Amino acid sequence: MLNKNSFRFSLTVYRKELRDALRDRRAMRMAFLPPLYFVAIFVGLVFFAVSMENDKKVAGVNSIPVYVEGEQNLPELVAWLREQGAVIKTVESGAYQQIKDKKIDFALIIPDEAKQKRAKGESAPVWLVYDGANQKLSSSIGFVRSQFYTWSWRVGSINLMARGLAPDVGTPVMLREDNIADEQKMSVYLLASVPLTLLLAAFIGSVGFSADMTAGERERRSLESLLITPASTFSVYLGKWLTSVSLTVVILIMQLVLLAIAFRFLPFNQLGLRVDVNYIDLINVFWVLVPVVFFAVALQLSLSIFAKSFKDAQSLIAGLVFVPMMLNFYTMFNPGVFHEWWLWVPVLGQAVVIKEILLGGAIVSFAFWKFWFVGLMITCLAFWVGIKQLRRPKIVYGQ
């Protein structure tokens, strides 16, 4: 089966299938547009995050609008909020009802008794009223709450010192936090979608071509005429596989080039992130993805052979797309979890290593060899199944 003529026939089939694929403009658009969409969505998410960050800042300080009713009762608290950058909006009365009517988002309500109790040295009640169902208020509410506690602690410390007591008496325990994650690691949440889009491109780039070259030809009754030529079933399968692999590799390269341009010009620094992805990193990502392309295309071709029509083939192999999605979602929701055996799991290992490469982490030793070994084993198995099916009269003649 394997001889000089086999590879010569494979190249002939490859040229024929590649020419047919390039002529199908609709299929080419369907294959090359998703990478553009993936990169465009990623760029849009980054600029959306930058816009949200800029909305909260003016000249480097927070500019959160805070509605206050009863400002005259605790003017020192209101002055403190202004110093921290809050934009105070005075509400004469009815702040509670305005929040219920959704005219304003939240408000500090300082009753008259707060002024009286503050003068007596007693605890003054202050109400922070908001609608907890509105999730977009979490950052604003957190800002007001933290500044209120800070001001309250400062006032309490002054009161203790006025009575000849050390301020530490009021705070017997102090909690200190130390976030050991550097800026590079904090960007994991923003870059978490990149491995998924790359793996999806490796899987869906050749779906249309693989389905058309097998189930499509079977539906058009042209597969029979191809198999009666001197070319062996191995040569026919290899030529079709090379066609889908070539097109998918081009799609991957295009997406990586677009990502390189995006990483070069996107304003990650405005988000406090340090994303340093160079061309060597993207080359490493490409070599990680190539084995995925090999076995993904082989699996698509072998599954498509079982389908009786082009539409049936697309439905059958569409399930393969869920493989990278499910495994990548697991790594996204469990960023701190890693096991060595993951590197032997197709797609899961690639997702972990791609994320590490993009975040500037060290590549696990022999990870590339594991990917290539497992990928080639799955590819050979899919080859064996596909070639065996091409030799069955029921598949070829549709009996």
N, C-alpha and C positions, 0 to 999 in steps of 0.2 A: 504493500500500500504506500509506503514512504519511499519515494525515489525521486530522481531529478524531474521526471515528467509530472509527478504529483504537484510539486511546488510551481512548476511552469503553468499547469492548468489552474492552480490556485490564483496565480497572478492574473491569468486571463479572466477568471470569474471576478476577481477583485476590480479590475479595470471596467468590466461590464457593469457591475453593480454600482460602482462609484459614479460612473457616467449617468446611469439611470437616476441615482439619488440626487445628483447635482441638477438634473433637469426638473426634478419635482420641487418647484419653488415653494409650494405650500408647505411641504414637509420640512424644507430648509428653514422657513420662517418659524415654524413650530419648534424646531430644534434650537435655533440660535437666539430666539427672543427671551426664553426664560432666564438665561444668565444675565441679560441686560436688566430684566425686571428685578432679579435678586440683588444686584449691585445697586440699582436705583432705590430699592426699598431700604437697604442698609444705609445709603447716604442720606435718605430722607429721615431715618430714625436718628442719625447723628445730629443733623441740623435741627430736628425737633427738640432733642435734648438740649442743644445749645440755646435754642430760642426760649425754652422753659427756664433755663438757668439765667439768661439775660433779663427775663421778665422780673426776676426776683432781685436783681441787682441794679443799682444806679451809683456810678462812681465807686464801685467796690463795696458798697454796704447794702444790707437788705432794705428793700423798700416795700414792705408789706403793709397794706392798708389795714388799720385797726380802728373799728368803730367803738367809741367810748360814750357811755351815758353817765353823767355825774362826774365829769372831769374835775370840777371844782372841789370835790370832796377829798380827793387824794392827788393833788397837783404834782407832788414829788414823784409818784409812780408814773404819771403820764409823761413827766419830763424825762424820766429814765428811759421809757420806751422810745421817745423821740431821739435821745442820744444814741440809741442802738440802731437807729435808721428806720423805725416804724413811721408810717404816715398816719397821723392821728386825724380821724374824722369824727367830729363832735355830733352826737345825737342828743337833741334836747329832751325827748321823752319817747316812750313807746318802742324802745329797741327790741324788747322781747317779742312784741307782736310783729314787728317788721321782719324778724328772723323767721317766725312762723309763716308769714306771708311770702317768704323768700325774696324780700326786697333787698336785704343785706345778708351776708353769709354768716357772720358771727359778730359778737360784741362783748366788750367788758362793761358790766353794769356795776357802778359803785354807788351804793345807797347812801342816804344822808347819815345813817347811823355809823357808817364807816369813819366819817370825819369826827364824830363825837367819841367813838371808842379809841380812835388813833390819838386824840388829845389826852385821854385818860391812860394811855399806855397799854390798852387792851388790844386783843386781836380784832382787826377790822375785817368784816366780811366783804368779799369781792366776788361777783359772779362772772364766770366765763361761759356764755351761752352760745351754742352752735348746734348745727344739725349733723350728727355723727354719720348719717347715711351718705353725706357728701364727701367722697374719698379725696377729692382734690384739695380739701382744706387741711389735710394732715400736716403738711409742712408749715402752714401759717399758724395753725393751732399749737404745734410743737414749739414754734418760735416764741409766741406770746407766753405759753406756759413756762418755758425755760427762763425767759427774761423776768417773769413775775417771781419765780423762785429765787433767782439771783438777787433781785432787788429786796425781797423779803429777808434773805439771809444777811445782806449788807445792813439793813435797818436793824435787824435783831442784834448783830454784832456791835453796832454803835450803842444800842440801848444797854447792852451788857457792860461795855467799857464805861459808860456814864455812871454805872452803879459800882464801878471798881472791880468788875469780874472779867476774866479772860474770855474772849469770844469763843475759844475752843470748848468752853463748858456747854455751849448750846449745840455743838456738833461733836459728840463723843466718838463717832466713827465717820471717816471720810472715804468715799469710794473713788478710786482712781482707775481710769480706763486707758489701755494701751493697745491700739490697733496695729498689729505687727504686719499687716498686709501693706506692701508698698503700692505706689501708684500703678505700676505695671500689672500687679495682680488684681487691683480694683477694677481694671478695665474688662475683667472676665464677663461681667454682666452685659456689657455693650457688644463684645465680640462673640458672645455665645452663639449667635445666629450664623456666623461665617462658616464654621465646619458643617453645619446642617445644609446650607445652600450649596457648598462645594460637593458634598456627598449626593445631594439631590441631582446636581448637574451630571455627576458621573453615572447616575442611575437612569435619569429620564432623557439624557441627550440622544440616546440611540433607540428609544422605544419605537418611534414611528418607523424608522428604517428597518429594525429587526423584524417587526411585525409584517412589513410590506414584503421583505425578501423571503419570508417563509410562508406564513398564512396567506399573505396577499397573492403570492405566485400560485399557491395551491388553489386559491379561489378562482384565479384567472386561468387555471389549467396550464400554466407555463412551467411549473416545477417539473412536470413529467418530461417535457422536451429537454430540459437542462440535465436531468439525470440519465438520459439515454445517450448522452455524449460520451466520448472516451474519458472524460474527467471522472475520477472516483468520487464517492460520496464524501470522503475526507477532503478532497480538493474543493468540492463545492461548498462544504461547510466552512472550511478555512477561509476561502475567498470572501464569503458573506461576513464572517466574523471580522476579518481584516477591514472590511468596508465600514462596519459600524464602529469599530475601535478607532479608526482614523478620524472619523467625523466627531466622535465623542472627545477625543484628545484635543482636536482643534477647538471645540466648545470650551473645554476646561482651560486651555491656554488663554482663550479670549477672556474668560471670567477672571483668571488670575491677573492678567494685564490690567483689566478694569479695576480690580481690587488694589493693585499696586499704585495706580493713579489716585484712587480714592484715599488710600493710606497716606499718600504723599501730601495731599492738599486739605484733608479734612481737619477742622480746628479742634482736635482732641484736647489741646492745652486749655481751652476755655471751659472744659468740663473737669479740669484738674486731673486728667489722665495722661499717662506717658506711654503712648503706643509707638513702638519702634520696630517696624516690620521692614526688613530690607529684602533685596532681590534674592539673596541666598536662602532666606527663610521661605520665600514663595517657591523657589526651585525644590526645596525639601518637601514642601506641601504637595507639589506636583508628583514627585516620586512616591509619595505615600498614597496618592490617589490612583496611580496607574494600575496597580493590582486590582483595585476595585472596579475599574473600567473593564479589565480583562474578564473577570468572572461575572460581572453584571451583564455584559453583552452576551457571553456564552449562555448564561441562564435564560436571558430573554429569547435568544434564538431557539434554544431547546424547548422552552415552554410554548413558543409560538407555533412550533411544528404540530403540536397537538390540536391547535385551533383550526376550525374549518373555514373561517373567514377572517378578514382583517380586523373587523370590529371585535370579534370574539378574542382575537389575540391581544388586542389592546386591553380588554377587560381582564384577561387572564394574567398578563404580566404587570398590570397596574398595581397588584398587591406587593410587588417587589419594592415599590416606592415607600411603603410603610416601614420597611426594615430599617433604613437609615433614620427615619423620623422617630420611631419608637426608641431605638438605642441612643440616639443623640439627645432626646428629651430626658432620658435617664441621667446622662452626664450633666445636662444643664441644671437639673433640679438637685443633683448631688455633686456639687463641684469639688467638695473635699474628699470624696470617696475614690479610691483607686486600688485595684488589685493587679498583681503581675499577670495573672492569667487572662486579663482583658485583652492583652496584646495578641493573643491567639484567636480572639473572637473577631470575625470579619465585620467591618464597619465600626464596631464599638472601639476597637483598638485604634483605628484611623482617626475617629472623632477625638479621642483623648490626646493623641500625639499632635494632631493639627492644632488643638487648643493650646497645648504647651508651646508649640513653635510660635504661634501668634503672640503669646504672652511673654516670649523671651525666655522660656524655661529650657532646661537641658533635655535633649532627646534621649529617651531610654536606650541603653545599649542593645544592639542587635534588633531593635524594633523594626527596621526596614527589612531585615532578612526574614523575620517572622511574617510580616505582611506579604512579602513576595512568595514565601513558601506556601502559606495557606491559600493565597490567591491563585497560584498556579495549580494547586491540588484541586480546588473547586472548579477551575477552568477546565482541567483535563477530565474531570468527572462529567461536567456538562457537555464537553465535546463527545465523550463516549455515548452519553444518552442521546444526544442529537443525531449523531451519525447512525446509531442503531435504529432510530426511528425513521430516518430517511431511507433505510433499506427495506422497510415494511410496505408491502403493496397497499395495505389499508390506508396508510398515511399518504402515499403518493397518488393513488387513484381514488381515494375517498370512499372506499368500499366499506 
